[in-house]
Amino acid sequence: MLRRQVITAAVVTAILLAALAAWWTTRAPLVPAVSARMAPLVRTLQFSARVATASRVEVGSTLTGRVLQVAVSEGAQVKAGDVLVRLESDELRASLAQSQASERQAAARLAGLRSTGRSAAQAGVAQAESVLSAARAELQRTLDLVAKGFLSEARLDEVRRAVAVAQAQLDGARAQSAANAEPGTDVAQARAQLALASAARAAAEARLAEAVLTAPADARVLARMVEPGQIVQPGRALLGLALASPLQLVAQVDERYLGQLQPGQVAGVLADAYPAQRFTARVLSIAPLVDAQRGAIEVKFSLPPPPPAFLREDMTLSVEVETARREQALVVPADALRSDDSTGPSVWLARDGRVQARKVRLGLRTLDAIEILDGLSAGEVVLLGPAPQPGQRVRADTAAGASARASKGTKEDAGAAMSSAMGR
């Protein structure tokens, strides 16, 4: 009797286990799900930017020399024309004095040609003319005497030679006088020598002036890379200056997000060192050229006047730009989207205990949420993550879906993507 009861109990247990196994294998799987609902949707981009003035310059020397004095320190405010650095200039001053002396010498020679030289040349012409006149008169007398037989032909030849010599002397005197005239060659040469000496003097003055480095405009000294006693050479930066201009923010943004940015967009800005002092900026310009090496594009932001006092040149800030907003949109989580290249985007619904595929038309997208423009109605239950194929049984777990949705939110955070882009 006991044995029969044991066998009966074993059979019943086996039947129950088989029934439980059958029920377990045929029960519908439980999948996280949410109800599509109307809600505000905001898309933002987050990335890092740095503080920069509109114009920054590096000041260097055009001469090779030893630094005598550095008149400014880092952080100093300077005005246009203020002395920044002085180089030793004894040799340059000596060169200037030499060129000035050469200029005075050339000027004196030109003045001499125009005064005493010109007078002497004119006197030489007058004397030569007088000698020629006397020689011609002597030639005439000689001709008469030779005709009467009182003088020989040899004497006539001598007189003729004297006339020719007097004529040559007159031609030379006239040429010298012409050379000493204002358009003459001697005066022109003297003017050229004076111009050459004046140019040498101007060059010496310029080199001497270059021994003193001055501020090109109102600016703030950012960096000082030189000390007294150093030997400097052309092309080496000695000081870094930020010219007086409004502060800007400059960011390198991944080119994938270029279509979301446009001038005039408002951005929230936060410095890690001052987390309680959030302020706003505005997209000022977007560079026309993409950095091919980093795959990024430069975006500049203008700051409201006056800018926060704690900003420093090259300070790193976190920027969040609002790129799109929907006051009310039919929103589902991003992981509810099922993409198919052949049929287009779709979502899977839980209807009557089974999975149903539904094609949808998408609108605004963030990293966590998607706007559905067509194909879905508010209140319909959308499956999240892995789920059975359409047509199979399913149970929608809206509690799990709501919990996951609450933990993610609907706000885009592209910080990781931007950091990756900036690090390439």
C-alpha positions in Angstrom: 0.0 0.0 0.0 2.8 2.3 0.9 4.7 1.5 -2.3 1.6 2.4 -4.3 1.3 5.8 -2.6 5.0 6.5 -3.3 4.6 5.7 -6.9 1.4 7.8 -7.2 3.2 10.8 -5.6 6.2 10.4 -8.0 3.9 10.3 -11.0 2.0 13.4 -9.8 5.2 15.2 -9.2 6.5 14.3 -12.7 3.3 15.5 -14.2 3.5 18.8 -12.3 7.1 19.3 -13.3 6.3 18.6 -17.0 3.3 21.0 -16.9 5.5 23.7 -15.2 8.2 23.2 -17.9 5.7 23.4 -20.6 4.3 26.5 -19.2 7.7 28.0 -18.7 8.8 27.3 -22.3 5.6 28.7 -23.8 5.2 31.8 -21.6 5.7 35.2 -23.3 9.1 36.9 -22.5 9.0 40.1 -20.5 10.5 43.1 -22.4 11.0 46.7 -21.0 8.6 49.1 -22.7 7.4 52.7 -22.5 4.4 54.5 -23.6 4.9 57.1 -26.3 4.1 60.5 -24.8 4.1 64.2 -25.6 6.9 66.0 -23.9 9.4 68.9 -24.5 12.5 67.9 -26.3 15.8 69.9 -26.3 18.9 69.0 -28.2 22.3 70.4 -27.0 26.0 69.9 -27.8 28.6 69.9 -25.0 32.3 70.4 -25.6 35.3 72.3 -24.3 36.4 75.8 -25.3 39.2 78.1 -24.4 39.4 81.8 -23.7 41.2 83.9 -26.3 41.4 87.5 -27.4 40.6 88.3 -31.0 44.3 89.2 -31.7 47.4 87.8 -30.2 50.9 88.7 -31.3 54.5 87.7 -30.5 57.1 90.5 -30.4 60.6 89.7 -31.5 63.8 91.5 -32.5 64.9 92.2 -36.1 68.5 92.5 -34.9 71.0 90.3 -33.4 72.1 91.8 -30.1 72.4 91.6 -26.3 69.4 92.5 -24.2 70.0 95.6 -22.1 66.6 95.9 -20.3 63.2 94.2 -20.2 60.8 96.9 -19.2 57.6 94.8 -18.6 56.6 91.6 -16.7 53.9 89.1 -17.4 50.4 90.4 -16.8 51.3 94.0 -17.3 49.1 96.3 -19.3 50.9 98.4 -21.9 49.9 101.3 -24.2 50.8 101.6 -27.8 54.4 102.8 -28.1 55.5 101.8 -24.6 59.0 100.4 -24.4 59.1 96.7 -23.9 62.7 95.6 -24.5 66.0 97.6 -25.1 69.1 96.1 -26.8 72.6 97.3 -26.4 73.2 100.0 -29.0 76.7 101.5 -28.8 77.8 100.0 -32.1 74.6 101.1 -33.7 75.1 104.7 -32.5 78.7 104.7 -33.8 77.5 103.5 -37.2 74.9 106.3 -37.2 77.5 108.9 -36.4 79.7 107.7 -39.2 76.8 107.8 -41.7 75.8 111.2 -40.6 79.4 112.4 -41.2 79.4 110.9 -44.7 76.1 112.6 -45.4 77.5 116.0 -44.3 80.6 115.4 -46.5 78.5 114.7 -49.5 76.3 117.7 -48.9 79.4 119.9 -48.5 80.8 118.7 -51.9 77.5 119.4 -53.6 77.3 122.8 -52.1 80.9 123.5 -53.2 80.1 122.5 -56.7 77.1 124.8 -56.7 79.1 127.8 -55.4 82.9 128.1 -55.6 83.2 125.3 -58.2 80.6 126.9 -60.4 82.3 130.3 -60.1 85.7 128.8 -60.8 84.4 127.0 -63.9 82.8 130.3 -65.2 86.1 132.1 -64.6 87.9 129.4 -66.5 85.6 129.8 -69.5 86.1 133.6 -69.5 89.9 133.2 -69.4 89.8 130.6 -72.2 87.7 132.9 -74.3 90.1 135.7 -73.8 93.1 133.5 -74.7 91.3 132.3 -77.8 90.4 135.9 -78.8 94.1 136.9 -78.5 95.2 133.9 -80.5 92.8 134.6 -83.3 94.0 138.3 -83.4 97.6 137.1 -83.6 96.6 134.7 -86.4 95.1 137.6 -88.4 98.3 139.7 -88.0 100.5 136.8 -88.9 98.4 136.1 -92.1 98.9 139.8 -93.1 102.6 139.7 -92.5 103.1 136.4 -94.3 101.2 137.8 -97.3 103.6 140.7 -97.4 106.6 138.4 -97.1 107.7 139.6 -93.6 107.0 136.2 -91.9 107.5 132.6 -93.0 105.0 129.9 -93.4 106.5 128.1 -90.3 105.5 131.1 -88.1 102.0 130.9 -89.5 101.8 127.2 -88.6 102.8 128.0 -85.0 100.2 130.7 -84.7 97.5 128.4 -86.0 98.5 125.7 -83.5 98.2 128.3 -80.7 94.6 129.1 -81.9 93.7 125.4 -81.9 95.1 125.0 -78.4 93.2 128.0 -77.2 90.0 126.6 -78.8 90.5 123.3 -77.0 91.1 125.0 -73.7 87.8 126.9 -74.2 85.9 123.8 -75.1 87.3 122.1 -71.9 86.4 125.1 -69.8 82.9 125.2 -71.2 82.5 121.4 -70.5 83.7 121.9 -66.9 81.2 124.8 -66.5 78.4 122.6 -68.0 79.3 119.8 -65.6 79.1 122.2 -62.7 75.7 123.5 -63.8 72.6 122.0 -62.1 71.9 119.4 -64.8 75.6 118.7 -65.2 77.3 115.4 -64.6 79.4 116.5 -61.6 76.4 118.0 -59.8 74.3 114.9 -60.7 77.1 112.6 -59.3 77.4 114.7 -56.2 73.6 114.6 -55.7 73.7 110.8 -56.1 76.5 110.5 -53.5 74.4 112.7 -51.1 71.3 110.6 -51.7 73.4 107.4 -51.0 74.8 109.0 -47.8 71.3 110.1 -46.7 70.0 106.5 -47.3 72.8 105.1 -45.2 72.1 107.5 -42.4 68.3 106.7 -42.5 69.2 102.9 -42.4 71.5 103.5 -39.4 68.7 105.4 -37.7 66.2 102.6 -38.4 68.6 100.0 -37.0 69.1 102.1 -33.9 65.4 102.5 -33.5 65.0 98.7 -33.9 67.1 98.3 -30.8 64.1 99.5 -28.8 61.1 97.2 -29.0 57.8 99.0 -28.4 54.2 97.8 -28.0 52.4 97.8 -31.4 49.0 98.7 -29.7 47.3 98.6 -26.3 47.8 95.1 -25.0 48.4 92.8 -22.0 51.7 90.9 -21.6 50.9 87.2 -21.7 54.4 85.7 -21.7 57.9 86.9 -21.2 60.6 84.7 -22.8 63.7 87.0 -22.4 65.9 88.3 -19.7 68.6 91.0 -19.6 72.0 89.8 -20.9 70.5 87.3 -23.4 71.7 87.3 -27.0 68.6 87.5 -29.2 68.3 86.8 -32.9 65.7 87.7 -35.6 62.7 85.4 -35.7 62.8 84.5 -32.0 59.7 85.5 -30.0 60.6 87.6 -26.9 57.2 88.6 -25.6 53.6 87.4 -26.1 50.9 90.1 -26.2 47.2 90.0 -26.2 46.0 93.1 -28.0 43.2 95.0 -26.4 40.0 93.5 -27.9 36.9 91.7 -26.6 37.5 88.2 -25.1 36.2 85.3 -27.1 35.7 81.6 -26.6 37.3 79.3 -29.2 36.3 75.6 -29.5 37.2 72.8 -31.8 34.0 70.9 -32.6 33.7 67.6 -34.3 32.7 68.1 -37.9 29.9 65.6 -37.5 28.0 68.2 -35.6 28.5 71.1 -38.1 25.0 70.9 -39.3 23.6 71.6 -35.9 25.5 74.8 -35.3 24.8 78.3 -36.7 25.8 81.9 -35.7 23.6 83.4 -33.1 22.8 80.3 -31.1 22.9 80.8 -27.3 25.3 78.7 -25.2 25.7 78.2 -21.5 29.3 78.3 -20.2 30.8 77.0 -17.0 34.3 77.1 -15.6 35.3 74.1 -13.4 37.1 76.5 -11.0 33.9 78.6 -10.6 31.0 76.1 -10.8 28.5 78.5 -9.3 29.1 81.3 -11.8 27.5 80.1 -15.0 27.2 82.6 -17.8 26.0 82.7 -21.4 27.8 83.2 -24.7 26.6 83.3 -28.3 28.0 81.6 -31.4 29.9 84.3 -33.3 31.4 82.5 -36.3 32.1 79.1 -37.7 35.3 78.6 -39.6 35.0 77.9 -43.3 37.8 75.4 -43.2 37.8 72.0 -41.5 41.0 70.8 -39.8 41.7 67.7 -41.8 44.0 66.2 -39.2 41.6 66.4 -36.3 38.3 66.3 -38.3 37.2 69.4 -36.3 36.0 72.9 -37.2 36.7 76.0 -35.2 33.8 77.8 -33.6 34.0 81.2 -31.9 31.7 82.5 -29.2 31.2 86.2 -28.2 30.8 87.1 -24.6 28.3 89.6 -23.1 29.9 92.8 -21.9 31.4 93.0 -19.4 32.8 89.4 -19.4 33.2 87.6 -16.1 36.2 89.0 -14.2 37.6 85.5 -13.4 38.3 84.6 -17.1 41.9 84.2 -18.0 43.6 83.8 -21.4 43.6 80.1 -22.5 41.3 79.1 -19.6 39.3 75.9 -20.4 35.6 76.1 -20.1 32.6 73.8 -20.7 30.2 75.0 -23.3 26.6 73.7 -23.9 24.9 75.0 -27.0 21.2 74.6 -27.5 20.9 73.5 -31.2 17.2 72.7 -31.4 14.0 72.7 -29.2 10.5 71.3 -29.4 8.1 72.6 -26.8 5.8 69.6 -27.4 6.8 66.5 -29.3 5.8 62.8 -29.5 8.9 61.3 -27.9 10.3 57.8 -27.5 13.7 56.7 -26.2 16.5 56.3 -28.7 16.9 52.6 -28.0 13.3 52.0 -29.2 14.3 52.8 -32.8 14.8 49.7 -35.1 16.7 50.7 -38.2 16.5 48.8 -41.4 18.3 50.0 -44.5 15.7 48.4 -46.8 12.5 49.5 -45.1 13.6 52.6 -43.1 13.3 53.3 -39.4 10.6 51.5 -37.3 9.6 50.8 -33.8 8.2 47.6 -32.3 5.0 47.8 -30.4 3.3 45.4 -27.9 -0.3 44.9 -29.2 -2.6 42.1 -28.0 0.4 40.3 -26.4 2.4 40.1 -29.6 5.2 42.1 -31.2 4.1 44.4 -34.0 6.6 46.4 -36.3 5.6 49.9 -37.2 7.3 52.2 -39.7 7.8 55.8 -38.4 9.0 59.1 -39.7 11.6 60.8 -37.5 12.1 64.4 -36.5 14.5 65.9 -33.9 17.0 63.4 -32.5 19.2 63.5 -29.4 21.4 60.9 -28.0 18.7 59.6 -25.7 15.4 60.5 -27.4 13.7 60.8 -30.8 10.8 62.8 -32.0 8.2 60.7 -34.0 6.5 62.8 -36.7 4.3 60.1 -38.2 3.5 56.4 -37.6 2.9 56.4 -33.9 0.3 57.8 -31.5 0.6 59.0 -27.9 0.0 56.2 -25.4 1.1 53.3 -27.6 3.5 50.9 -25.9 6.9 50.8 -27.5 9.4 48.0 -26.8 13.0 48.9 -25.7 16.1 46.9 -26.4 16.2 43.3 -27.5 12.8 41.7 -28.1 11.2 38.8 -29.9 10.7 39.1 -33.6 7.4 40.7 -34.9 4.5 38.3 -34.6 5.9 36.5 -31.5 4.4 36.7 -28.1 5.6 39.3 -25.7 4.8 40.9 -22.4 5.5 44.6 -22.0 7.3 45.6 -18.7 6.4 49.4 -18.6 7.7 49.7 -15.0 11.2 48.7 -16.1 11.0 50.9 -19.2 9.9 53.9 -17.2 12.8 53.4 -14.7 15.3 53.3 -17.6 13.9 56.3 -19.2 14.0 58.3 -16.0 17.6 57.5 -15.4 18.6 58.6 -18.9 16.4 61.7 -19.4 15.9 63.3 -22.8 18.8 65.7 -22.9 21.8 65.1 -25.2 25.3 65.0 -23.7 27.9 64.9 -26.5 30.8 65.5 -24.2 32.4 62.0 -24.7 32.1 62.3 -28.5 33.6 65.8 -28.4 36.4 64.8 -26.2 37.2 62.0 -28.5 37.2 64.4 -31.5 39.4 66.9 -29.8 41.9 64.3 -28.8 42.5 63.0 -32.3 
